Amino acid sequence: MGHKCLTFAFFQKSTGVCASVGMGYCSTFNQDSAPKPKFSMQISQHTVVAIDYTLTDDQGTVLDTSEGREPLYFLQGVGQIISGLEEALEGKSAGEQFSVSIPPEKGYGLRNDSLIQQVPRDRFPADAEIEKGMQFRASSPDGPMVVTVTDVSLDFVMVDGNHPLAGQTLNFAVDIVEVRPATESELDHGHVHGPGGAHH
């Protein structure tokens, strides 16, 4: 198998819907001073949305949840969460609860075996202790990607560029906590601001 020229760097893996989709700025934070509507605003393009959620697979195994954490905040309609969940949220309001099953095509995509590669060990940082399950951000001719180590030998490292949940149907139980207009600053910067969110 031929190899693309990949350059690797360590990165901190985060959790939550946003990260599992590899999407921009999602935030968990307390309330801030952003304007809050006096009516039951519906979720639409460029609204700020806060949700509590639990994600399970078809066997009922919990894959991710906001339980015990602050709600997940994101800017609707700019690709910060998977498209299937954005579509399911559209038109709903704070206080609503719902469940939705999202197919791979609107979640993390179908698995692509061409993203599994055997990479020479010297492509990784010389002082890195490579272990199975570790993730790296890689620069490739097709742009940045995240790869997961699936096997390690003395001279080679097997990596998988598929998202860990690629090919799976995703079952979300969602509680919509807040919906509000985005501020001009949030729209300009493309992410939610506030305590625990992005600060400038």
C-alpha positions in Angstrom: 0.0 0.0 0.0 1.4 3.4 -0.9 1.7 6.0 1.8 0.7 9.6 1.7 3.2 12.0 3.3 1.7 12.4 6.8 3.1 14.7 9.5 2.0 13.9 13.0 1.6 16.0 16.1 0.0 15.2 19.5 -3.3 16.8 20.3 -5.6 16.7 23.3 -8.7 14.6 22.6 -11.9 16.2 23.9 -15.3 14.7 24.4 -18.8 15.5 23.5 -21.0 15.7 20.4 -19.0 18.5 18.9 -15.6 16.8 19.2 -16.8 13.5 18.1 -17.9 15.1 14.9 -14.7 17.1 14.5 -16.6 20.4 14.4 -15.3 23.9 15.2 -16.1 25.6 18.5 -18.6 24.0 20.8 -18.6 25.1 24.4 -19.8 24.1 27.8 -20.4 27.1 30.0 -22.6 28.9 32.5 -25.0 31.7 31.5 -23.4 34.9 30.3 -24.6 38.4 29.5 -25.7 37.7 25.9 -29.2 38.8 25.0 -32.0 36.4 25.9 -35.3 36.3 24.1 -38.6 37.1 25.8 -40.4 34.5 23.7 -40.0 30.8 22.9 -37.4 31.1 20.1 -37.2 28.3 17.6 -33.8 26.8 16.6 -32.7 28.2 13.3 -29.6 29.3 11.4 -27.2 31.2 13.7 -29.1 30.7 16.9 -27.1 29.7 20.0 -28.3 26.4 21.3 -27.6 24.6 24.6 -28.5 20.9 24.9 -28.1 18.0 27.4 -27.8 14.8 25.6 -27.0 11.1 25.8 -25.6 9.2 22.8 -26.0 5.4 22.5 -25.3 2.8 19.8 -27.8 0.3 18.5 -26.9 -2.1 21.4 -27.8 0.6 24.0 -24.2 1.3 25.0 -23.7 4.8 26.1 -21.1 6.4 23.9 -21.2 9.9 25.2 -23.3 12.0 27.5 -23.5 15.5 29.0 -24.8 14.1 32.3 -22.7 15.5 35.2 -21.4 18.3 33.0 -22.6 21.6 31.8 -24.8 21.6 28.7 -23.2 21.6 25.3 -23.4 25.1 23.6 -23.0 25.6 19.9 -23.9 27.8 17.0 -26.6 26.2 14.9 -26.2 25.9 11.2 -22.5 26.4 10.8 -21.3 22.7 11.0 -20.3 22.6 14.7 -22.3 19.4 15.3 -23.2 16.5 12.9 -25.7 17.4 10.2 -28.3 14.8 11.3 -28.5 16.3 14.8 -28.7 19.9 13.4 -31.6 18.8 11.1 -33.4 17.2 14.0 -33.0 20.3 16.2 -34.2 22.7 13.5 -37.5 24.4 14.5 -37.5 23.1 18.1 -37.5 25.3 21.2 -36.1 25.3 24.7 -37.8 22.8 27.0 -38.4 20.3 24.3 -37.1 16.7 24.7 -36.8 14.2 21.8 -35.0 11.2 20.6 -33.6 10.7 17.1 -31.6 8.0 15.3 -29.1 9.3 12.8 -27.7 7.1 10.0 -23.9 7.1 9.3 -24.3 9.3 6.3 -25.5 12.2 8.4 -23.3 11.3 11.4 -19.7 10.3 11.2 -19.8 8.9 7.7 -19.3 5.4 6.3 -16.1 3.6 7.0 -13.4 4.0 4.3 -10.8 1.3 4.3 -8.4 3.4 2.3 -8.0 5.6 5.4 -6.2 2.6 7.2 -2.5 2.9 6.6 0.8 1.4 7.8 3.1 4.4 8.5 6.8 4.3 9.1 7.6 4.9 12.8 9.9 7.7 11.9 7.0 9.8 10.7 6.1 10.3 14.4 7.9 12.5 16.9 11.1 10.7 17.9 10.4 11.0 21.6 6.8 9.9 21.4 5.7 6.7 23.2 3.2 5.4 20.7 0.4 3.2 22.1 -2.7 1.6 20.6 -5.7 3.8 20.9 -3.7 7.1 20.8 -4.9 9.8 18.5 -2.8 12.2 16.4 -3.6 15.1 14.2 -2.0 14.5 10.8 -1.3 16.9 7.9 -2.0 15.2 4.6 -2.2 16.4 1.0 -6.0 16.3 1.4 -5.9 18.6 4.5 -5.8 18.0 8.3 -7.1 14.7 9.6 -7.2 12.9 12.9 -5.9 9.3 13.0 -6.2 6.6 15.7 -3.4 4.2 16.3 -4.6 0.6 15.9 -1.3 -1.3 16.1 2.4 -0.6 16.8 5.5 -2.5 15.8 9.2 -1.6 16.0 9.3 0.0 12.5 5.7 0.7 11.7 2.5 2.2 13.2 -0.9 1.2 11.8 -3.3 4.2 11.9 -7.0 4.6 11.0 -8.2 7.9 9.7 -11.9 6.9 10.1 -13.8 8.5 13.0 -14.2 5.9 15.7 -17.9 6.0 15.2 -17.9 5.9 11.4 -20.4 3.4 10.1 -22.6 3.5 13.2 -26.2 4.6 13.6 -26.2 7.2 16.4 -29.1 7.3 18.8 -29.5 10.7 20.7 -31.8 11.5 23.6 -31.8 15.3 23.7 -33.1 17.9 26.2 -33.0 21.5 24.8 -31.9 23.8 27.6 -31.6 27.2 25.9 -32.1 28.9 22.5 -31.1 32.5 22.0 -29.9 34.8 19.2 -26.2 34.9 18.6 -24.5 38.2 19.3 -22.8 40.0 16.4 -19.4 39.1 17.9 -20.3 35.4 18.0 -21.4 35.5 14.4 -18.2 37.4 13.4 -16.0 34.8 15.2 -18.1 31.8 14.3 -18.5 30.4 17.8 -20.2 30.9 21.1 -18.7 33.3 23.6 -19.1 33.3 27.4 -17.7 31.8 30.6 -16.3 28.4 29.8 -16.6 29.1 26.1 -14.2 31.0 23.8 -12.6 34.1 25.4 -10.7 36.9 23.5 
